[in-house]
Amino acid sequence: MTGGSPLAPATARGVGVTETLAGAVPESLVVVVAALTFLGSTWFVTTVGPAVYLFGPRRGWLTRRDGARLLAVSIGALAVVVLLKGAFAEPRPPESVMRVAQDGNGFPSGHTTGAAAFYGGLAVLLDAGDRARRYAAAAGLIALVAATRLFLGVHYLVDVVAGAAVGAAFVAGMVALTRRRVGYGFAVGVATAAAAVLVVGPTLDPVAALGGTSGALAGWLAVTRLDALEAPVDARTALPALVVLGGAAAYTLAAEAALPVVWAAHAAAGVAFVALPAAQNFSR
């Protein structure tokens, strides 16, 4: 066994596939693959997701309510990744296989799970274009992100397959759950992050997930209680707020800040991402 979980040994997790694909990428293309894998990163999902929620209604892409459902799916899926990675504690491929440095546990692939949740949620909730084309585009993007993880040698085949399955299942469950009450979706995220803290322990990623999901739930409660869900959002103030608060939250992880600071920064970002319609409406 290669980890503390009942998963198959590393060789059965697809190391042959990973070695073959990672070894086939010329050094000159590694940077391109690394750029493409960004489409499933936590930073991308937690930046584009709030932007769709805040500005999508103005573009006619979806309602603000469905944008909130997408946000609940995206944020909740990241908490699921933290929980599952900690629970299985399966290693990544060896450094000799990796084309870029990557630490942390390997199962399931967080990039693939996040991509499946975000792009799958978009396909379901967007009110633009043909549904079949939306689903095909989502499937293509999920497959692209999954492939980049293999080409970079940072995941085994089963990691990305499991990530896609987990993300898709999470979308289906959350879309059904939030059909009547969006708040349930944010509450699921908080419960999942709290479970991650209990299972993994009070470390950076679980605490950050708990802060972000708790803040998002608080932001949703503020929006609904102030009846500000449909309030317009001024991009001139909203975008800088998202960048500053999101950047501050990311910095606390990179700097390995004290856990209360990590929690507070992510909670503030979560509140801001969801409650900006209420904040701007109140300031008027």
ABEGO torsion letter per residue (X at the ends): XABABABBBAAAAGAAAAAAAAAABBAAAAAAAAAAAAAABAAAAAAAAAAAAAAAAAAGABBAAAAAAAAAAAAAAAAAAAAAAAAAGBBBBBAAABABBBBEBAOBBAAAAAAAAAAAAAAAABBBEBAAAAAAAAAAAAAAAAAAAAAAGABBAAAAAAAAAAAAAAAAAAAAAAAABAAAAAAAAAAAAAAAAAAAEBBAAAAAAAAAAAAAAAAAAAAAAAGAAABBBBAAAAAAAAAAAAAAAAAAAAAGBBAAAAAAAAAAAAAAAAAAAAAAAAAX
